[in-house]
């Protein structure tokens, strides 16, 4: 199992430490405070070996052609070290931020990836779909073609997915899955869905990456380690209406429906601390790496057994020294460095 890092917005230098420790890839998130492309350009210039990846670009925020051009630019800036992570986002962000309809997100994702893949392969794009038309029917254009030579022979495309149908789609049309809030048990379940999708598509037999995003906090006090993760979970569960929220429904499926309702109710009342406190410790602990080094190492081994190929670690907490300690512990756990290096 290889190591990745989810880059904290206020601590980009942590990527250089991850590179020194032998981490494989740095994922840059895109959400409430920043886009991913800007930070990826900076990291491509500031590093030499570690791969850089969008974790993930929001599909409704960019046309497929713009995503292709951004990917080609980052491929060149990084010397072929860029990986393209994509996600359909959610109804709250798609409609509330970007003014794009959210209906039929899986069909939209399928068409989007088809256009992106064709353009990155150097083909002229002529796509006539339900959600995307390139060129626009009746328009003046002749279709999109990338006028750039890629460094990488093939830029990997990863898809973020939560539900069973999304997981099957990721297995069918992409090179890997980027997951959130996934215990080792849920990873194993997700792998089953993705394998089913893989058998249906043209990529059957091709390598596939399983990449859960996992918070890590090395601390003997489990409750203290869990607190920042609780806030992170509460923020996602409280997005938009519960009927359209993937993360709300995930908590429901895992038997935490009452907690999900309380999280949303408290968040809407402006009680962020109460919303975080309502996140069950059992959920946080099962989907994170919390505790002393030996406990963290045991949990990492469980993820490896579940089928994880790269674990994308999110060092949490406000202490930069503690975040670097978390990376060191993870590197020691998978044998990248010797203890104390």
C-alpha positions in Angstrom: 0.0 0.0 0.0 1.4 3.4 -1.1 1.0 6.7 0.8 -0.7 9.9 -0.3 -1.4 13.1 1.4 -4.3 15.4 1.3 -2.8 18.9 1.2 -4.0 21.3 4.0 -4.6 24.7 2.5 -2.6 26.5 5.2 0.3 24.1 5.2 1.4 23.4 1.6 5.0 22.9 2.9 3.8 19.7 4.4 3.9 18.2 0.9 7.7 18.7 0.8 7.9 16.7 4.0 5.7 14.0 2.5 8.0 13.9 -0.5 11.1 13.6 1.7 9.4 10.7 3.5 8.7 8.8 0.3 5.0 9.5 -0.2 3.7 8.7 -3.7 1.2 11.4 -4.4 -0.3 14.7 -3.0 -4.0 15.3 -3.5 -5.3 18.9 -3.5 -9.0 19.2 -2.4 -11.4 21.7 -3.9 -14.2 23.1 -1.8 -15.3 25.9 0.5 -12.2 28.1 0.4 -10.1 27.4 -2.7 -9.8 25.9 -6.1 -7.4 23.0 -6.6 -5.7 24.0 -9.9 -3.9 27.1 -8.4 -2.4 25.1 -5.6 -1.5 22.2 -7.9 0.5 24.6 -10.1 2.5 25.8 -7.1 3.2 22.3 -5.8 4.2 21.1 -9.3 6.9 23.8 -9.3 7.9 23.2 -5.6 8.4 19.4 -5.8 10.5 17.1 -8.0 9.3 13.5 -7.4 5.9 13.3 -5.7 3.0 13.1 -8.0 0.2 15.8 -7.7 -3.5 15.1 -8.1 -6.8 16.9 -7.9 -8.7 15.5 -5.1 -11.1 16.4 -6.7 -11.9 18.9 -9.4 -15.7 19.7 -9.3 -17.3 18.6 -12.5 -20.0 21.3 -12.5 -17.4 24.1 -12.0 -15.6 23.5 -15.3 -16.4 22.6 -18.9 -14.9 19.4 -20.0 -12.6 21.3 -22.4 -11.3 23.5 -19.6 -10.6 20.4 -17.4 -8.6 18.9 -20.3 -6.6 22.1 -20.8 -5.9 22.4 -17.0 -4.8 18.8 -16.9 -2.5 19.3 -19.9 -1.0 22.4 -18.3 -0.4 20.6 -14.9 1.0 17.6 -16.7 3.6 19.9 -18.4 4.4 21.9 -15.2 4.9 18.7 -13.2 6.9 16.8 -15.8 4.3 14.2 -16.2 3.4 13.8 -12.5 -0.2 14.9 -12.6 -3.3 12.7 -11.9 -6.8 13.9 -12.6 -9.4 13.4 -9.9 -13.0 14.3 -10.7 -16.2 14.5 -8.7 -19.8 15.4 -9.5 -20.0 17.3 -6.1 -23.5 17.5 -4.7 -26.8 19.4 -5.2 -25.9 22.1 -2.7 -22.7 23.1 -4.5 -23.8 22.2 -8.0 -27.0 24.3 -8.0 -26.3 26.7 -5.2 -22.7 27.7 -6.2 -22.4 27.0 -9.9 -26.0 27.4 -11.1 -25.9 24.0 -12.9 -28.7 21.4 -12.7 -27.8 18.4 -10.6 -30.2 15.9 -12.1 -28.9 12.6 -13.3 -25.4 13.1 -11.9 -24.1 9.7 -13.0 -25.1 10.1 -16.6 -23.5 13.6 -16.6 -20.3 12.1 -15.1 -20.2 9.4 -17.8 -20.5 11.9 -20.6 -18.0 14.3 -19.0 -15.3 11.6 -18.6 -15.9 10.4 -22.1 -15.2 13.9 -23.5 -12.2 14.4 -21.2 -10.7 11.0 -22.1 -11.1 11.5 -25.8 -9.5 14.9 -25.7 -6.6 13.7 -23.5 -6.0 10.9 -26.0 -5.5 13.5 -28.7 -8.8 12.9 -30.5 -11.2 15.5 -32.0 -14.2 15.7 -29.7 -17.5 15.3 -31.3 -19.9 14.3 -28.5 -23.7 14.3 -28.8 -25.1 13.5 -25.4 -28.0 14.3 -23.2 -26.0 16.5 -21.0 -23.0 17.6 -23.1 -22.8 18.6 -26.7 -19.4 19.3 -28.1 -19.6 21.2 -30.4 -23.0 22.7 -29.5 -25.6 21.6 -32.0 -26.4 24.5 -34.3 -23.3 26.3 -33.0 -20.4 27.7 -35.0 -17.6 25.6 -33.6 -16.1 22.4 -35.1 -15.4 20.6 -31.8 -12.6 20.6 -29.4 -9.1 19.2 -29.8 -6.2 19.6 -27.4 -3.3 21.4 -29.1 -0.7 20.2 -26.7 1.7 17.3 -26.4 1.4 15.5 -23.0 4.4 14.5 -21.1 2.6 11.5 -19.5 1.6 8.8 -21.9 -1.7 8.6 -20.2 -3.0 10.8 -17.4 -4.9 8.7 -14.9 -8.5 9.7 -14.2 -9.9 9.0 -10.7 -13.6 9.4 -9.8 -15.0 10.3 -6.4 -18.0 8.2 -5.5 -20.1 7.3 -2.4 -23.1 5.2 -3.4 -23.2 1.7 -5.0 -24.1 3.0 -8.5 -21.4 5.6 -8.4 -18.9 3.0 -7.3 -19.9 0.8 -10.2 -19.5 3.7 -12.6 -16.0 4.5 -11.2 -15.0 0.9 -11.8 -16.4 0.9 -15.3 -15.0 4.1 -16.8 -12.1 5.4 -14.6 -8.6 4.4 -13.5 -9.3 4.6 -9.8 -11.7 5.5 -7.0 -11.3 8.4 -4.6 -13.4 7.7 -1.5 -14.3 9.5 1.7 -15.5 8.4 5.2 -14.6 4.8 4.5 -13.8 2.2 7.1 -11.8 -0.9 5.9 -15.0 -2.8 5.9 -16.7 -0.3 3.7 -13.6 -0.2 1.4 -14.0 -4.0 0.9 -17.7 -3.6 0.1 -16.9 -0.7 -2.3 -14.3 -2.9 -4.1 -17.0 -5.4 -4.8 -19.2 -2.8 -6.5 -16.2 -1.4 -8.5 -15.1 -4.9 -9.6 -18.7 -5.5 -10.9 -18.5 -2.2 -12.9 -15.0 -3.1 -14.2 -16.3 -6.2 -15.8 -18.9 -4.2 -17.8 -16.6 -1.6 -19.3 -13.8 -1.4 -21.9 -11.1 -1.1 -19.1 -11.6 -4.7 -17.8 -8.2 -6.1 -17.0 -6.6 -2.7 -16.7 -5.0 -1.6 -13.3 -7.4 0.2 -10.9 -6.5 2.3 -7.9 -8.4 2.2 -4.6 -7.8 5.5 -2.8 -9.7 6.3 0.4 -9.2 9.7 2.0 -8.5 9.0 5.7 -7.9 11.5 8.5 -4.9 10.7 10.8 -4.2 12.1 14.3 -1.4 10.5 16.4 -2.5 11.1 20.0 -2.9 8.9 23.1 -6.1 10.8 23.8 -8.6 9.3 21.3 -11.3 11.9 22.0 -8.9 14.8 21.4 -7.7 13.1 18.2 -11.3 12.7 17.0 -12.5 16.3 17.6 -11.2 17.9 14.4 -12.5 14.9 12.4 -15.9 15.4 14.0 -16.0 18.9 12.7 -15.0 17.8 9.2 -17.7 15.1 9.1 -20.4 17.5 10.4 -19.5 20.1 7.7 -20.2 17.5 4.9 -23.3 16.0 6.5 -24.9 19.4 7.0 -24.6 20.5 3.3 -28.0 21.2 1.7 -31.2 19.2 2.1 -30.8 15.7 3.6 -32.6 14.1 0.7 -29.8 15.2 -1.7 -26.8 14.7 0.6 -24.6 11.7 -0.1 -22.9 11.9 3.3 -26.2 12.2 5.2 -27.5 9.0 3.5 -24.2 7.3 4.2 -24.6 7.8 7.9 -28.2 6.5 7.6 -27.0 3.4 5.8 -24.5 2.7 8.6 -27.1 3.0 11.3 -26.5 6.6 12.4 -29.7 8.1 11.0 -30.7 9.9 14.2 -27.2 11.3 14.6 -27.3 12.6 10.9 -30.6 14.4 11.6 -29.2 16.0 14.8 -26.0 17.1 12.9 -28.1 18.9 10.3 -30.5 20.4 12.8 -27.8 21.8 15.0 -25.8 23.1 12.0 -28.8 24.9 10.7 -29.4 26.5 14.1 -25.8 27.9 13.9 -24.5 25.5 16.5 -21.3 24.2 14.8 -19.9 22.8 18.1 -23.1 20.9 18.8 -23.2 19.5 15.2 -19.7 18.2 15.6 -20.5 16.7 19.0 -23.4 14.8 17.4 -21.1 12.9 15.1 -20.8 9.4 16.6 -17.3 8.6 17.8 -17.8 5.0 16.5 -18.1 6.5 12.9 -15.1 8.8 13.3 -12.9 6.1 14.7 -13.9 3.5 12.1 -13.1 5.9 9.2 -9.9 7.5 10.6 -6.5 6.6 11.9 -6.6 7.8 15.6 -4.4 7.0 18.6 -0.8 6.1 19.4 1.5 4.9 16.6 0.9 1.2 17.2 -2.9 1.6 16.9 -2.5 3.7 13.8 -0.2 1.1 12.2 -2.8 -1.7 13.0 -5.5 0.3 11.3 -3.4 1.0 8.3 -2.8 -2.7 7.9 -6.6 -3.3 8.0 -7.0 -0.8 5.0 -4.3 -2.6 3.1 -6.0 -6.0 3.7 -9.3 -4.4 2.4 -7.8 -3.7 -1.0 -6.5 -0.2 -0.7 -3.7 0.6 -3.1 -3.0 4.1 -2.0 -4.2 5.7 1.3 -4.6 9.4 1.1 -3.9 10.8 4.6 -5.3 14.0 6.0 -3.2 15.1 9.0 -5.7 16.9 11.2 -5.3 19.4 14.0 -3.9 22.9 14.3 -0.4 21.9 15.4 2.0 21.7 12.4 4.5 19.6 14.4 1.8 17.1 15.1 0.8 16.9 11.5 4.4 16.1 10.5 4.6 13.5 13.3 1.5 11.9 11.7 3.3 11.6 8.4 6.4 10.1 10.0 4.3 7.5 11.9 2.5 6.5 8.6 5.8 6.3 6.7 7.3 4.0 9.4 4.1 1.9 9.4 4.5 1.0 5.8 8.3 0.7 5.9 9.2 3.8 3.9 11.5 5.0 6.6 13.1 3.5 9.7 11.8 4.6 13.1 13.3 7.8 14.2 14.6 8.9 10.9 
